[in-house]
Amino acid sequence: MSVLSRSLRLGVASLSLSLLTSTSAFPYGDMEEKVHTMPTKDIVNTAISAGNFKTLAAALGAAELVETLKGKGPFTVFAPTDKAFAKLPAGTVESLLKPENKQALTNILTYHVVAGRDVKAADVVKLSSVRSLNGQSVTIKTVDGKVFINNATVVKADIASTNGTIHVIDNVLMPN
């Protein structure tokens, strides 16, 4: 079994367990009796339930960032899909998931997060850059109605969670 497969299985399993045992998954008690229009899951649980962020979930687990992104926030996360991670050169993800590369992985993942701001799509199009959690800025531009974060296209915007917003992107952002 490859390091990636093992890490993905362990990461998703531990995050799924976290989802099942988290009180934030059902903050209002019995879900059958109430109709909710507000999000009921934090950023991590929202991403897991979407199903196309398995690599991101494993990476968050390996970098020990799950609890951070389950925190109060607000956060804005530019979330690369599994297909975005697959675009990286062969062996990159496997290498980053190794314990000895935790700092590099953390640097990359925190480059995808804006802390202290819940930046919605309407706000993003007015910005030219925003400072990420790792301290570096990402460039934002709009071309022909499409929003780009550095070289990544926002393919789905404004996925609400209880502690912020997720914007789905089609490439992994790499800090300097």
ABEGO torsion letter per residue (X at the ends): XBAAAAAAAAAAAAAAAAAAABAAABAAEBAAABBBABBABBAAAAAAAAGAAAAAAAAAAAAGAAAAAABAOBBBBBBBBAAAAAABBBGAAAAAABAAAAAAAAAAAAAABBBGBBBBAAAAAABABBBBAAGBBBBBBBBGGBBBBEABBBABBGBBBAAEBBBBBABBBBBX
